[in-house]
Structure formats: C-alpha cells, structure tokens
Amino acid sequence: MTDPYVTLGTSKTASADEVKKAYRKLAKQYHPDLNPDNAASAARFKEISAAYDLLSDPDKRARYDRGEIDASGQERADTSFYRSYGAGPQGAKYRAGAGFDPSDIFADMFSRGGFGRGGGGDFREFKTKGGDLSYTLTVDFLEAARGAQKRLSFPDGRTLDVNVPAGTDSGQVLRLRGQGQQGVGGGPSGDALIEVTVAPHAVFRREGNDVLADIPISLTEAVAGGKINVPTINGPVTMSIPAGSNTGAKLRLRGRGIHPKGATAGDQYVTLKVMLPKEPDDALKAFIEGWPGRNYDVRSPLEME
C-alpha cells in the first residue's frame, strides 16, 4: 500500500491542519459523486480516505511513523526475533561465512518452543486486527444539520443503520468499529470508515456552524416593514423586517444555525431580496409616475467610466 504521506502529497512534518487541507482538496477532486461510473476515481478516493484516516488519528500516525503499523493500519511483523537470531550463534555462523539456510530459523523457532517475542506459543497464536474498509454516504442538508439515522448497504450484502450526528459536515468520516474486515487468528475486526457528503439545499447554505439563506420580501414589506415567517433548519420562525429595508440587508437569527454536540450553536443569517410584482399593475405605475421622489439616485456610489 502506498505511503499515506505520498497519497495525500504531504510531508511527514505536516501539521494536522495541513493534512486535513490536502485531504479535502483531493477528496473534492476524486469524490464518486463528481466522477460517476469512474472506477479509477473511486479507487483513488478510497485510497485517499484510508490515508487520511490513518494520518488524522494522532495515535495511528505516531505508530506509523515509528514503523509499528503499515499504511493500511495493520501491525507490522515483529522483527525482534530476527534481530536476536542475527545476534546469536546461528547469526554468528552466517556472519563467519559458513553459509545460511532459511530453514535454520524455523528449526530454531520450534526448538525454542514458539514463535514471536517470547516463544512459548505456535503459529496458531498469531493474531492481528482486520483491515478498515472505506465507504461513502450522501445525506440531505437537513439530515446532516439535525442528525439522522441512515441505512447503509455493504457490498457483501450486509445492511447497517448509521447514526449521523447533528452538525455533520461534508468530508467528515464516521467510524463504525468492528464493521471492517475480519481479523486473523481471532484478532478483532477492522472498522468501517464512512465518508459523508452533504447534498446542497434549495434555501440553506452552511458557513462554519452558521446557516445562510436568501429570503424574498415584497415591495410593501421593504418600504413599510412588518413581520414575516422565515424558514430555519428547525422550522419556521417569525422575523421583524425594519421599514426601509433594501435588497442585500442582512438580519441575524441568533442560535438558529448548526449545533454540533459539545459545540456552541451557530446563527442563521437572512439576506433580504426585494421583489417587485411579476407584472406591475397600472395603479403602481401611476403611483410611481406621480411620486415626487421617484428619481432618487442609486448609482452615484459606483465608479463609472
């Protein structure tokens, strides 16, 4: 398996933020939703996700850097026996030029009564954790914002209900422990890593934990002000529109944004858009024509050549 640093295009001294930034850039480029029916991109995306899973976990990253696990997160074979063997009498015979027979190693292992660090066992005692498996899951904007339970179908026919925590964002990886490949020799199973993609919404956009929405208002509401119902991720609320509001005016609904567990809730920002009637009637046209202030200047702030 490729070195995860090479996969993400980062150095071994890269910070956690640099690793995350490199991952998100590649994930957007190779995500299956953006490359449908492209097996090469799907394979590359899985490789990128696996590399990020390893390097985003401080413990796994440290163990990989020390050479204790490989790029797939598997335990590396214990080399202590071979080092001991090379330093012992058999190794001395080899170093002296007497020749080397690989079978000598296994003969010596069994004569010592085992395999591994301390002897006293056999090959049947060898255990290792199963590999992790990577999957993708697309959820609706409101499901990600509020939290939801989604059913995921695995390639082997299994199905599993996945809890998507409130506040989940695109690119976030959910870990399902024990749902990966089976371990060897009775070792624990690996994990399933679920890369979440949040589908766009017709009204809401996300910026950090804040929610942004463009809300249309009528000419009457813009001029005279009033109260209107505004959609939020948790249902409609009443908002006061100040008299004289203009397109582009931004109002805040405090605490109505995304609220991940253990974090402060964001706000919802409403940007107003003044909308004229689709077909202004004769009365409105007559009023405008007779309004003394109809020629007010709206373009003087602009730099015009």
C-alpha positions in Angstrom: 0.0 0.0 0.0 1.3 3.5 -0.9 2.8 5.7 1.9 -0.1 7.8 3.2 2.0 10.9 3.1 2.7 10.3 -0.6 -1.0 9.6 -1.2 -2.0 13.0 0.3 1.0 14.8 -1.1 2.2 16.0 2.3 5.5 15.7 4.2 6.0 13.8 7.4 6.3 17.1 9.3 2.9 18.4 8.0 0.6 19.7 10.7 -2.9 18.2 11.3 -4.5 21.2 9.6 -2.2 20.8 6.5 -3.1 17.1 6.3 -6.8 17.9 6.5 -6.5 20.6 3.9 -4.6 18.2 1.5 -7.3 15.5 2.1 -10.2 17.9 1.4 -8.6 19.1 -1.8 -8.1 15.6 -3.2 -11.5 14.3 -1.9 -13.3 17.0 -3.8 -11.4 16.1 -7.0 -11.9 12.4 -6.8 -15.3 12.1 -5.0 -17.5 9.4 -6.7 -20.4 11.9 -6.8 -18.4 14.1 -9.0 -16.9 11.2 -11.1 -19.9 8.8 -11.7 -19.0 5.5 -13.3 -15.3 6.2 -13.0 -13.7 3.2 -11.3 -10.2 4.8 -11.2 -11.5 7.8 -9.4 -13.5 5.6 -6.9 -10.3 3.6 -6.2 -8.3 6.8 -5.8 -10.9 8.2 -3.4 -10.8 5.1 -1.2 -7.0 5.3 -1.1 -7.2 9.0 -0.1 -9.8 8.3 2.6 -7.7 5.4 4.0 -4.6 7.6 4.1 -6.5 10.4 5.8 -8.0 8.1 8.4 -4.5 7.0 9.4 -2.9 10.4 9.5 -5.8 12.2 11.1 -5.6 9.9 14.1 -2.7 11.1 16.2 -2.1 7.7 17.8 -2.1 5.8 14.4 0.1 8.4 12.8 2.6 8.2 15.6 2.6 4.4 15.4 3.0 4.5 11.6 5.9 6.9 11.9 7.6 4.6 14.4 7.1 1.7 12.0 4.7 -0.3 14.3 1.9 -0.4 11.7 1.8 -0.3 7.9 0.0 2.1 5.6 -3.2 0.0 5.9 -3.1 0.3 9.7 -2.0 -3.4 10.2 0.5 -4.4 12.8 3.9 -5.0 11.2 5.6 -8.4 11.8 7.7 -8.4 14.9 11.3 -8.2 13.9 12.8 -8.7 17.4 13.2 -12.5 16.9 15.2 -12.0 13.7 17.4 -9.4 15.3 18.0 -11.8 18.2 18.7 -14.6 15.7 21.2 -12.5 13.8 23.0 -11.6 17.0 23.1 -15.2 18.3 25.2 -18.3 17.5 23.3 -19.1 14.2 23.8 -15.5 13.1 27.5 -15.7 14.0 27.9 -18.8 11.9 26.3 -16.9 9.0 28.5 -13.8 9.5 31.6 -16.0 9.6 30.7 -17.2 6.1 29.6 -20.7 6.9 26.5 -20.3 4.8 22.9 -19.6 5.6 19.9 -21.9 5.4 16.5 -20.2 6.0 15.2 -23.4 7.4 17.6 -22.9 10.3 15.4 -20.0 11.5 12.2 -22.1 11.7 14.0 -25.1 13.2 15.4 -22.8 15.9 11.9 -21.3 16.5 10.3 -24.6 17.1 13.2 -25.9 19.2 12.7 -22.8 21.4 9.0 -23.8 21.7 7.2 -21.0 19.9 7.0 -18.0 17.6 7.2 -14.3 18.4 8.6 -12.3 21.2 9.0 -14.8 23.9 8.5 -18.3 22.5 6.0 -20.5 24.3 3.4 -20.4 21.6 2.9 -21.5 18.0 1.6 -20.2 14.7 -2.0 -20.6 15.8 -1.5 -17.9 18.5 -0.7 -15.2 15.9 -3.5 -12.6 15.9 -3.9 -9.4 14.0 -6.7 -6.8 13.5 -8.7 -6.9 10.3 -8.3 -4.1 7.8 -10.5 -1.0 7.7 -13.0 -0.5 4.8 -14.0 2.8 3.3 -17.5 3.7 2.1 -19.4 6.9 1.1 -22.7 8.1 2.3 -24.8 11.1 0.9 -27.2 12.8 3.3 -29.6 15.7 2.9 -28.7 19.1 4.3 -31.4 18.9 7.0 -30.5 15.4 8.0 -26.8 16.4 8.5 -27.9 19.6 10.4 -30.4 17.9 12.7 -28.9 14.4 12.9 -30.4 11.3 11.4 -30.2 7.5 11.1 -29.4 6.2 7.6 -29.3 2.6 6.4 -26.1 1.7 4.6 -25.8 -1.4 2.3 -22.4 -3.0 2.2 -21.0 -4.8 -0.9 -21.2 -8.2 0.9 -25.0 -7.8 1.4 -25.0 -6.6 5.0 -27.0 -3.6 6.0 -26.3 -1.3 8.9 -28.1 1.7 10.4 -25.7 4.5 10.7 -26.2 7.3 13.2 -25.3 10.6 11.5 -24.7 13.1 14.4 -26.3 16.6 14.3 -23.9 19.1 12.7 -22.1 16.6 10.4 -20.3 18.3 7.6 -19.2 17.2 4.1 -15.9 15.4 4.3 -16.4 14.2 7.8 -15.6 10.5 8.4 -17.7 8.4 10.7 -16.1 5.3 12.2 -18.1 2.1 12.7 -16.0 0.0 14.9 -15.8 -3.7 14.2 -17.6 -3.4 10.8 -14.5 -3.8 8.6 -12.5 -6.9 7.5 -12.4 -9.8 9.9 -9.2 -10.2 12.0 -6.7 -13.0 11.6 -6.3 -15.8 14.2 -9.2 -14.5 16.2 -8.0 -10.9 16.2 -10.5 -8.1 16.2 -12.3 -6.9 13.1 -11.3 -3.7 11.4 -13.6 -0.6 11.2 -15.8 0.8 8.5 -15.0 4.4 7.6 -18.0 6.3 6.2 -17.1 9.5 4.3 -20.2 11.8 4.4 -21.2 14.1 1.6 -23.9 16.6 2.4 -26.2 17.4 -0.5 -26.9 21.0 -1.3 -30.2 22.6 -0.2 -32.5 24.8 -2.2 -32.7 27.5 0.6 -29.9 27.0 3.1 -26.1 27.2 2.8 -23.6 26.4 5.5 -20.6 28.5 6.6 -18.9 27.0 9.6 -21.8 26.5 12.1 -23.8 29.4 10.6 -26.6 28.9 8.2 -27.2 31.4 5.3 -30.4 32.0 3.5 -31.7 34.5 0.9 -35.3 35.4 1.7 -37.5 37.4 -0.7 -39.7 40.2 0.6 -42.3 42.3 -1.2 -42.0 46.0 -2.0 -44.7 46.7 0.7 -42.7 44.8 3.3 -39.5 46.5 2.3 -40.9 50.1 2.5 -43.3 49.7 5.5 -41.6 46.9 7.4 -43.5 44.1 9.1 -43.3 40.6 10.4 -42.7 37.6 8.1 -42.2 33.8 8.6 -38.7 32.7 7.8 -37.6 29.1 7.4 -34.9 27.7 9.6 -33.3 24.2 9.9 -35.6 23.5 12.8 -38.8 25.0 11.4 -40.2 28.5 10.6 -39.8 31.5 13.0 -41.2 35.0 12.9 -38.8 37.8 12.0 -39.3 41.5 12.0 -38.4 43.4 8.8 -37.3 47.0 9.5 -39.1 49.7 7.5 -36.9 50.8 4.6 -35.1 47.5 4.2 -33.3 47.0 0.9 -32.0 44.1 -1.1 -28.8 42.9 0.5 -29.8 43.8 4.0 -28.6 41.1 6.4 -30.5 40.1 9.5 -29.4 37.6 12.2 -31.4 34.9 14.0 -29.2 34.1 17.0 -28.7 30.4 17.8 -30.7 29.2 14.8 -27.7 27.7 13.0 -25.9 24.3 13.2 -25.5 22.9 16.6 -23.0 20.0 16.8 -22.8 18.1 20.0 -20.4 19.8 22.5 -20.2 23.0 20.5 -22.0 26.4 20.6 -24.8 26.7 18.1 -24.3 28.9 15.1 -26.6 31.6 13.9 -28.8 32.0 10.8 -28.1 35.0 8.6 -31.0 36.1 6.4 -30.2 38.2 3.3 -33.2 40.1 2.1 -34.2 40.3 -1.6 -36.8 42.9 -2.5 -39.1 41.5 -5.2 -41.4 43.6 -7.4 -44.6 42.1 -8.7 -44.1 40.0 -11.8 -46.4 42.3 -13.7 -46.8 45.8 -12.1 -50.4 47.0 -12.5 -51.5 50.4 -13.7 -52.1 51.7 -10.2 -48.5 51.0 -9.2 -47.2 52.6 -12.4 -49.4 55.6 -11.9 -48.2 56.0 -8.3 -44.5 55.8 -9.3 -45.0 58.4 -12.0 -46.7 60.8 -9.6 -44.3 60.2 -6.7 -42.1 63.2 -6.2 -39.1 61.2 -5.0 -39.1 58.8 -7.9 -35.8 60.0 -9.4 -33.7 59.2 -6.3 -30.0 58.4 -7.1 -28.9 54.8 -6.5 -25.8 54.7 -8.7 -23.6 57.6 -7.6 -21.6 55.4 -5.2 -20.5 53.3 -8.2 -17.3 54.1 -10.1 -18.4 54.6 -13.6 -16.2 55.4 -16.6 
